[in-house]
Amino acid sequence: MPKWEIKKKNYKNITDKIIMLYNGKAKVVDTFDELSIEIPTKKNWFILICVPIWLCFWFMGITDTIASFGVDAFSTIWLIGWTIGGFSAIYFLIWGLLGKEIILIDYEYLTIERSILGVGIKKRLEIAEIQNIRYEFVDTSLSFENRNSLSTIGMGTGPIRIDYGLKTYSFGLAVDEAEASYLIELIKKKTKK
């Protein structure tokens, strides 16, 4: 059973409350008309330490190539690929350090947002069309057998799954099974599913 605390604040509505999970990663705010769940990204410290080191070598490689940039096709293709790889690594690093998932539920919609410092992508789902809210295990190991390789860097599919029409949306990669089950119960209660 997760530890949680209910604090009453000076809200407009007396039924508003805040629920904080102190032993989990998610910050949950449950008010009369909205449920907000904020989940920071999964921190893989091995990746977060190795990527800056790799970026140093990336920078040396790209500056050396630009300094000796010729007109040949190989250098041009290599430079394009190396630049894409470098910017991807920078994005993975920033996501790993500053990214978060925000789930908002009101009377009509469930919104899933993945953002870095407030800038990101939102997916808005109608509550009436949501089905089968569940937990599914996600392998986040660094092994070569891991088929969900993006989960290693905190970007893959999460263990909390929601069927919406013919699509499945997921989130909560940073939470473990117990916390995911708790969050699923909160979501089911708010969406009446």
N, C-alpha and C positions, 0 to 999 in steps of 0.2 A: 504494500500500500504506500503510494508516494506521500511524502510529507508536504503539506500545503497549509496555507494560512489564508483566512478571509479577513480583509481589512475594510472597514467602512470608512468612507471619505465623505466630504461635503459635496455631494453630487446634487444635481437638480432632482433626480428621482431617488427616493429612499431605497429602492430595490437594487440599485447599482452596487456592484462589488468588484473587488480585484482579487484574483487568485494567482499567487506566485508559486511556482514549483522551485523550492530551494535546493533539492537534490537532483533536479533534472536540468536540461539545457534550455527548455522552452520557457518563455515568459507569456503567461496567459492572462488576458484581461477579459472578464466576462461582465458585461453590463446588461441591462434589461433588454436592449434592442440590438446588441452586437457582441460577437465573440471574436477576439483578436488573439492570434497565436503567433509569436515571433520566435523563430528558431535560427540561431547562428549557424554558420557552416561547420561542417565536420572538419576538424583540424588534424591533418596528417602532417605531423611535425617533420618527418623524414623528407617529404616532398617540399614543405615550406622552407627547409634549410638548403636542400639540394638545388632548387630552382634558382635562387640568387647566384649560387656558384656557377651554375650552367649559364646564366645570363652574362656573367663576366666573360666567359669564353665566347658566347654568342656575340657580344659587343666587339671583342678582339677580332673575331672572324669577319664580321660585317664591315668594320673599319678597314681591315686589311684588304678586303675585296673591293671596297669603294675606292681606296687609294690606288689600287692597281687595276681598276675597272677597265676592261677592254670592250671591244665591240662583238666579241665572239658569243655564240648562242649559249654555251655552257655556263659562262660567268653570269649572264643575264638570268637564266633559269635558276641557277644556284642562289643568286642574290634574292630573287623573288621568294623562293622556298624558304630560305634562311630568315628572311624578314617576317614571313607569315608564322614560322615556328617561334621566333622571338616574341612577337606580339601576342601569340597564343600563350606562351609561358608567362608573360607579364599579366595577362588577364587571369590565368589560373592562380597566380600568386596573390593578386589583389582580391579575387573572389575568396580564396582560402583565408585571407586575413580579415577582410571587411564585409564579406557578403552575408546575406541573411534571407530567409524565407519568411514571408508574412502571409498568414491566412486570415482573411476577414470573412465573417459570416453574419449576414443580416437577415431580414425576413424574406428577401427575394433571391439573393445571390451568395455564392461562395466564391471568393476571389483568392487566387494563388498568385503571389508576387515573389519573384526572385530578384533581389536588388543589391546593388553596391552603393552605399551612401545615398539611398533614396532613388537611384536611377536604375531602372530595370524593366522586366517584362511582366505584364499582368495577364492572367487568364481568368475570365469571369464566367462562372458556371451557374445556370439557373438551378435553384434548389429543387424544384419540381422534377427536374430531369436526372438528378443524382441518384445512383444506385450502388449497392454493394460496397460500402465503406469498410475496408479491411486492412489487416497487417500481412505483409509478405516479407520474408527474410531477404536481405540484400547483402551480398558478399562484398566487403570493403577491403579485403586483404590485398597485399602487394604481390600475390602469387601470379604466375603465368596462367593458371587455370581459371582465374577470375574473368568471367565473360562480360561483366559490367565494369570495364576498365575505368570509365569516367568516375565511378564511385570512389576510386582510390584517391582522386584529387578533389573529392567533395562535390562533384557536379552531376553524378548519374541519377538514376531513378531512386526514389526514396521508398521506405518500407510502408508508408501509409498510402494506400491506393484507393482511388475513387473512380468508379465506372460512370461515364457520362456519354450517353448515346452509344456509339460504337468505338469510343476512345476511352483510354484509361489514363488518368492523371495521377501523379505521385509527388510526394514531398516528404520532408522530415528525415533526410539522410543522416543527420547528426544525432538523432534520438535512438535510444536502445529500445528493446522490445517492451519493457514494462512501461516506459514513458509513452511510447507509441500507442499502446493499448489504452492508457489513460486519456490521451488526446483524442483517440477514436471515439471513446465513450462521450467526451464533451461535444465532439462534432455531431455525433448521432443524436444527442439530446437537443442540441440547438437546431438541427435540421429536421428533427422528428423522423429520422430514417431508421 
